[in-house]
């Protein structure tokens, strides 16, 4: 195990996959994070992220009630895609994580995944050949 700044790291090795769960919403320098990750991926490697869904019913209710959060910001999939494409022409896949509670389960099943899911997962496939 190694300890490093998630926004600027150099581990001296490459990986097939880098996983960052519930991390990116706390980083002020997303470009540094993605640059570091892409520099450590094998060609066609993947970054797997999970983060809170800013469009969820839960987040909307927090905003209406003005409940503060420790997150620096909320990222939607478009923000993540734009940030990655500035660095590397990446292929990005979004998967809305199914909710565990009612009534969001019902909303998810009838097609309102974006609204019902509290979190989402992003798979970013690098197209670079570093």
C-alpha positions as CSV (number, residue, x, y, z in Angstrom):
1,X,0.0,0.0,0.0
2,X,1.2,3.5,-0.8
3,X,0.1,6.8,0.4
4,X,-0.2,9.7,-2.1
5,X,-2.1,12.8,-3.0
6,X,-5.1,11.7,-5.2
7,X,-4.7,14.9,-7.2
8,X,-1.0,14.4,-8.1
9,X,0.6,11.0,-7.7
10,X,3.4,9.1,-9.3
11,X,3.6,5.4,-8.2
12,X,6.1,4.2,-10.8
13,X,3.8,1.5,-12.1
14,X,0.8,1.0,-14.4
15,X,-2.6,-0.6,-13.7
16,X,-5.4,-2.2,-15.7
17,X,-8.0,-0.6,-13.4
18,X,-8.0,2.2,-10.9
19,X,-11.0,2.4,-8.5
20,X,-12.0,5.6,-6.7
21,X,-15.2,5.2,-4.7
22,X,-16.8,8.3,-3.1
23,X,-13.6,10.4,-3.6
24,X,-13.9,12.8,-6.5
25,X,-16.5,15.0,-5.0
26,X,-13.9,16.0,-2.3
27,X,-11.1,16.9,-4.7
28,X,-10.6,20.5,-5.7
29,X,-8.3,19.5,-8.6
30,X,-10.1,17.0,-10.8
31,X,-7.8,17.5,-13.8
32,X,-4.8,16.5,-11.6
33,X,-6.7,13.4,-10.4
34,X,-7.6,12.3,-13.9
35,X,-4.1,13.2,-15.3
36,X,-2.5,11.1,-12.6
37,X,-4.9,8.2,-13.2
38,X,-4.5,8.2,-17.0
39,X,-0.7,8.3,-16.5
40,X,-0.9,5.1,-14.4
41,X,-3.2,3.1,-16.7
42,X,-2.1,0.6,-19.3
43,X,-3.5,1.2,-22.8
44,X,-7.3,0.6,-22.7
45,X,-7.2,0.6,-18.9
46,X,-10.2,1.8,-16.9
47,X,-11.0,4.1,-14.1
48,X,-14.0,3.1,-12.1
49,X,-15.6,5.9,-10.0
50,X,-18.7,6.2,-7.8
51,X,-20.2,9.4,-6.5
52,X,-23.4,10.9,-5.3
53,X,-26.1,11.7,-7.9
54,X,-26.8,15.4,-7.9
55,X,-30.2,14.7,-9.6
56,X,-31.5,12.3,-7.0
57,X,-34.6,13.0,-5.0
58,X,-32.5,12.9,-1.8
59,X,-30.1,15.6,-3.1
60,X,-33.0,17.8,-4.3
61,X,-34.6,17.6,-0.9
62,X,-31.3,18.5,0.8
63,X,-31.0,21.6,-1.4
64,X,-34.6,22.7,-0.7
65,X,-34.0,22.3,3.0
66,X,-30.6,24.0,2.7
67,X,-28.8,21.1,4.4
68,X,-25.1,21.5,4.0
69,X,-22.7,18.8,2.8
70,X,-19.0,18.0,3.2
71,X,-18.7,17.6,-0.5
72,X,-16.8,20.4,-2.3
73,X,-19.2,19.9,-5.2
74,X,-21.5,17.5,-7.0
75,X,-20.5,16.1,-10.3
76,X,-22.9,15.0,-13.0
77,X,-21.8,12.5,-15.7
78,X,-21.4,15.3,-18.2
79,X,-18.9,17.2,-15.9
80,X,-16.9,14.0,-15.6
81,X,-17.0,13.3,-19.3
82,X,-15.9,16.9,-20.2
83,X,-13.0,16.8,-17.7
84,X,-11.7,13.5,-19.0
85,X,-12.0,14.5,-22.7
86,X,-9.9,17.6,-22.0
87,X,-7.1,15.3,-21.0
88,X,-7.7,12.1,-23.0
89,X,-10.3,11.1,-25.6
90,X,-12.0,8.6,-23.3
91,X,-14.9,6.3,-23.7
92,X,-17.2,6.8,-20.7
93,X,-20.0,4.5,-19.5
94,X,-22.5,5.5,-16.8
95,X,-24.4,3.1,-14.6
96,X,-27.0,4.3,-12.2
97,X,-26.8,2.3,-9.0
98,X,-30.2,0.8,-8.1
99,X,-31.7,2.3,-4.9
100,X,-32.2,0.1,-1.8
101,X,-35.3,1.8,-0.4
102,X,-38.9,2.4,-1.5
103,X,-40.3,4.5,-3.2
104,X,-37.1,5.0,-5.2
105,X,-37.0,1.3,-6.1
106,X,-40.3,1.8,-7.9
107,X,-39.2,4.9,-9.7
108,X,-36.0,3.1,-10.8
109,X,-37.9,0.1,-12.1
110,X,-40.3,2.2,-14.2
111,X,-37.4,4.0,-15.9
112,X,-36.6,7.1,-13.7
113,X,-33.1,5.9,-12.9
114,X,-31.5,9.3,-12.8
115,X,-34.1,10.6,-10.3
116,X,-34.2,7.5,-8.2
117,X,-30.5,6.6,-7.9
118,X,-28.7,8.2,-5.0
119,X,-25.3,7.3,-6.5
120,X,-23.9,6.4,-9.9
121,X,-20.9,4.6,-11.1
122,X,-18.7,5.7,-14.0
123,X,-16.4,3.5,-16.0
124,X,-13.8,5.5,-18.0
125,X,-11.8,3.6,-20.6
126,X,-8.6,5.3,-21.6
127,X,-7.9,5.6,-25.3
128,X,-4.3,6.7,-24.9
129,X,-1.4,4.4,-25.6
130,X,1.0,5.7,-22.9
